[in-house]
């Protein structure tokens, strides 16, 4: 139900959003590589942040797997004056990444809605096939060689989808709230 062009477009939109929003600083190295399976490398304590973008023709889940280890905490809590908890900061970053995807997809699907992020145990990842996704792509994401995340893009199509995304420039937004 999802054309090869649409698959490529969803993947390019994800990569561009991840490279722009997951690193804290523009100069930070963000390496993204395909993963064979969504749950690869997950420890029993791994968690996932789940965000949803929904339209009339599809539901997209952006799932970001993380371990709240020392390197991840240190990276996302750089500012010692920031008294927020790690999860609060990380959910905000994940929301910005999904928001960038949402903005890019709005050019082709004007009827989108986006959920607030929620956290689950990563043991739910093997059950994604129960959703009968038309597209399921997983990636390892490494920031500055030390922070290791994983991302899964899961798209469940309710109708045929075919589009070619122009990912030439990501719109700069500051994470403003959209009301529906």
C-alpha positions in Angstrom: 0.0 0.0 0.0 3.0 2.3 0.3 4.9 2.9 -2.9 8.7 2.7 -3.1 8.7 6.5 -3.5 6.7 7.0 -0.3 8.9 4.5 1.6 12.0 6.4 0.5 10.3 9.7 1.4 9.3 8.6 4.9 12.9 7.4 5.5 14.5 10.6 4.2 12.1 12.7 6.3 13.0 10.7 9.4 16.8 10.9 8.8 16.6 14.7 8.2 14.5 15.2 11.4 16.8 13.0 13.5 19.9 14.7 12.3 18.5 18.1 13.0 16.7 17.5 16.3 18.3 14.7 18.2 21.8 16.3 18.6 21.8 19.2 21.1 24.3 21.2 19.2 24.6 21.7 15.4 28.2 20.7 15.5 27.5 17.3 17.2 28.1 14.2 15.1 24.9 12.2 14.4 25.5 8.9 12.8 22.4 6.9 11.5 22.6 3.4 10.2 20.0 0.8 9.4 19.2 -1.9 11.9 17.8 -5.3 11.0 15.3 -5.4 13.9 13.6 -2.9 16.1 14.6 -4.5 19.4 18.3 -5.2 18.6 20.6 -4.1 21.4 17.8 -3.5 23.9 18.6 -4.3 27.5 16.0 -5.4 30.0 16.0 -1.8 31.3 15.7 -0.1 27.9 12.8 2.2 27.4 11.1 3.7 24.3 9.5 7.0 23.7 6.5 6.6 21.4 5.1 9.5 19.3 2.3 9.2 16.8 1.5 11.2 13.7 -2.0 10.4 12.3 -3.8 11.2 9.2 -6.8 9.9 7.3 -4.6 7.6 5.2 -1.9 6.5 7.7 -0.7 6.3 11.3 3.0 6.8 11.8 4.8 5.8 15.0 8.2 7.2 15.7 9.7 5.1 18.4 13.0 6.2 20.0 14.7 3.5 22.2 17.2 4.7 24.9 19.0 3.5 28.0 19.2 6.1 30.8 22.9 5.4 31.2 25.7 7.8 32.2 26.7 8.9 28.7 23.1 9.6 27.6 22.3 11.5 30.8 25.5 13.5 30.6 24.8 14.4 26.9 21.2 15.5 27.4 21.8 17.2 30.8 24.8 19.2 29.7 23.5 22.4 31.3 24.1 21.8 35.0 21.9 24.8 35.8 19.0 23.0 34.3 17.2 21.2 37.2 14.8 19.3 35.0 14.9 15.5 35.1 16.5 13.5 32.2 13.2 12.1 31.0 11.6 15.6 30.8 14.5 16.9 28.7 14.7 13.7 26.5 10.9 13.7 25.8 11.2 17.4 24.7 14.0 16.4 22.2 12.0 13.5 20.9 8.9 15.7 20.5 11.0 18.2 18.5 12.2 15.4 16.2 8.7 14.1 15.6 7.5 17.7 15.1 10.0 18.2 12.4 8.7 15.0 10.7 5.2 16.3 11.1 6.1 19.7 9.5 7.7 17.9 6.5 4.7 15.6 6.1 2.2 18.5 6.3 3.2 19.5 2.8 1.7 16.3 1.4 -0.9 15.4 4.0 -2.7 18.5 5.4 -4.8 16.6 7.9 -2.2 15.5 10.4 -2.4 15.3 14.2 0.5 14.5 16.5 0.4 12.8 19.9 2.2 13.8 23.1 5.2 11.5 23.8 4.8 8.6 26.2 7.4 6.1 27.6 7.1 2.3 27.5 9.5 -0.5 28.3 11.4 -1.6 25.1 10.1 -5.1 25.5 7.0 -3.9 23.5 9.1 -3.6 20.3 8.8 -7.2 19.1 5.0 -6.7 19.1 5.0 -4.0 16.4 4.2 -6.6 13.8 0.7 -6.9 15.5 -0.1 -3.5 14.0 0.4 -4.9 10.5 2.7 -2.1 9.4 3.1 -1.3 5.7 6.6 0.1 6.6 8.8 -0.8 9.5 12.3 0.6 9.4 14.8 0.7 12.3 18.0 2.6 12.8 20.9 2.9 15.2 21.6 6.5 16.1 24.9 7.5 17.6 25.6 11.0 18.9 29.3 12.1 19.3 30.3 8.4 19.3 29.1 7.8 22.8 25.3 8.2 23.0 23.5 5.3 21.5 19.8 5.4 20.6 17.7 3.4 18.3 14.8 4.6 16.2 11.9 2.8 14.5 9.6 4.3 12.0 6.4 2.3 11.8 3.7 3.3 9.2 0.3 1.7 9.1 -1.4 2.6 5.8 -5.2 2.8 5.6 -5.1 3.6 1.8 -2.5 3.6 -0.9 0.2 6.1 -0.3 2.5 7.6 -3.0 4.4 10.8 -2.7 7.9 12.1 -3.2 9.1 14.3 -0.4 11.3 17.3 -1.1 13.7 17.2 1.9 15.9 20.0 0.6 15.4 22.2 3.7 14.0 21.5 7.1 11.8 24.3 8.3 13.3 26.0 11.4 10.8 26.0 14.2 11.3 26.4 17.9 8.9 23.7 19.0 5.8 25.8 19.2 2.6 24.1 20.2 0.0 23.4 17.6 -3.6 23.4 18.6 -6.2 21.2 16.9 
